[in-house]
Amino acid sequence: MPVTTDILRTWRKPRAVMREHLALGAREDRALIYLIVGCLVICVAQWPRLAREAYLLDEPLDQLIVSAVYGWLFLMPLALYLVAGLVALILRALGTGIVGHAVRISLFWGLLASTPGALLYGLMVALAGPGPGAQLVGAVWLIALTVFWVQGLREAGAQAR
């Protein structure tokens, strides 16, 4: 099934989509692709906001974009692997039976599936500026990411039993 269809389905039934992803087996290449594409989309979603900042602060746009690319494509994947590793260790210590790959695929898929919220947030900040509307959209994006990850972990826990 195409990734875009799975993203739309995740907003309605996150556990069903995660069940399908976990059934494909433990393949780290797929998890890495989800992570890199999710970070790339979020990075691109920041460009309208960065263009607004560059205009308002009279700064070169290319420097702001290079900083965003460095942060989202080099630093954030490392940070997310670290978070997934720590959560996997905690879940192992708690005896849940959830393996590290399931934690990673849940987090990375949740990130990729939540990117429509990131795109909307980037546009909201760029067009309306920082304010209550942008904060609301940003909160919805982060809540969606959290819900997708937690539901993915719940599905992985159900399969581990």
N, C-alpha and C positions, 0 to 999 in steps of 0.2 A: 504494500500500500504506500502511496506517496507520503512524504514527510508532512507536506502541508495539510493533507487530509487528517493525518494523525494529530497534528497540532490542533486543528479545529475540534476533533473528537475528544482530545484531552480536556478541553474547556468544559465539555459536558460530562464525560465519563473517564476520569483520569485513571482509575484502577483497571478498567477494562483494557485501555491502551497499554498500561504498564504490564499487565498480564501477557499481552502479545509480545512486547519487547523482551520480557524475561524468558518467554518460551523459545525465543530465537537462539538461546544459549549464551554462554559467557564469552563474548568477543570484545576485547579491549579496543580494537580499531573502531567499532561502532560507537562505543562510549566516547572515544576521543573525537570523533567526527561531530557528535552531538555537542560536545563542549566547545570545539573550535567554531562551529557554525553559529552556535548561540552567542558566543562572545563577539564574533564578527558582526552579527546583526545588531547587537546592543551597541557596539562601537559605532556602526553606521547610523544608528538611531540618535546618537549624540551629536552628529554633525550639524543639524539645524540649530541646536542650542549653542554650539560652539561658534557658528556663523554669527549668531546674535551677539554673543559675548565679544567676538572680535570686532564687530562694528561698534558696539557701545563703548568698549574699552580702548579702541584704536590699537589693537594688537594684531600681529600677523596671524591669519587663519591657519596657515600651514603648520606653524609651531604648535597650535592648539590641537590640530588633528594628529600630528605626530605623537604628541603626549597621550592622546586618547588611544591611539593604535598600540602604543607601547604598553599602556596600562591594561587594556582589554584583551590584547592578543598574546602578551608575554607574561605579565604578572598575574592577571586574574585566573588563567588556567592553573598556574602553580598553586595559587591560594585555594582554589576550589578542590584540587586534588588533595591538598592538606586537610581541608575541612572534611572531605569524604573519608579520608584515612582515619582521622580522629573519631568521627562518628562510627565508622566500622569497628574500631577498637572498643569503643564504649558499648556498642551493641553486642559485640562478642563477649565482653566482660559480663553483660547482663544475661547472657545465655539465650539470646533470641533466635540464634541459628541463621541470621541474615549474613550472607557472605559479603566481602568487600566489593565484588563486582556489582551486586545488586544495589548497594549503597551508591556507588558511582553512577550507574546507569539511571537510577532514580533522580539523583541530583542533576546530572547533566541533561537528561531529558526534560526535567522540570524547568531548567533554565531555558532550553530551546523552546519548549512549549509556551513559556511565558513571554516570549519576545514580541508578540503583538502589543502587549501592554507597554513594553519598552519603546516600541516605535511610536505609540500614541503619546507616551510621556515626553519623548524627544520633541515631537511636533507641538505639544501643548506648551512646553517651556519656551520653545522658539517663537511661537505665534502670540501667546498670551503673556509670556514672561512668568517668572516665579511668582506663585501666589496660591490661593486656596484650591483653585481648579487643578493646577499642576500637582500640588501636593496630594490631592485626592486620587488623581490618575496614577501617581507614583505609588501611593499606598495600595491601590488595587493591583498594580503590577507585582509588588512585593508579596502581597497576600496570595496572589495566584501562584507565584513561585513556591511559596511555603506550602500551600495546599497540595500542589502537584508533587512536591518532594515527599511530604508526609504520606500522601495516599500511595505513592510508589513504594515507600518503605513498608506501609501496612500490607500491600499486596505481596511484597517480597517475604514478609513475615508469615503471611498465610500460606505461601508456597513452601516455606522452609519447614512447616510443621508436618 
